[in-house]
């Protein structure tokens, strides 16, 4: 597993096209710093943050560097809190009957897994 470090981010920065506007370049450095600080060498957190940024870019007509930085800074830094936020968002977007069905299925999977573990194929 490859961890996110300042060196790996620096490698990626070297691949960045040289013709980026100076203001955007500064905003990208701030965004990079915010992601590195929040990641604390946990790549899963970075993946979840990038997914959040992608969702923001899909729903906003124009996404500025400032909006991206604000998005990263308002996200939970703890994975458990991040998951709780995601579940809360899911609960707000899915119908109550679908949510109830998902809850029952997950409870059965949890109970069955305690009796006998599942293989990836069985799941």
Number of C-alpha atoms within 10 A of each C-alpha: 4 8 12 16 15 13 9 11 13 12 11 10 14 9 8 11 7 9 7 11 8 9 10 13 15 13 16 18 14 16 20 17 15 15 20 18 11 18 21 14 15 15 16 12 19 18 12 16 22 15 12 16 17 12 11 16 15 11 9 10 8 9 13 13 17 13 15 20 19 13 15 20 15 8 15 16 17 12 14 10 12 16 13 13 14 13 12 11 11 12 14 11 10 11 11 11 9 11 15 13 12 12 12 12 11 12 12 12 14 13 11 12 13 10 8 8 13 13 8 6 5 6 8
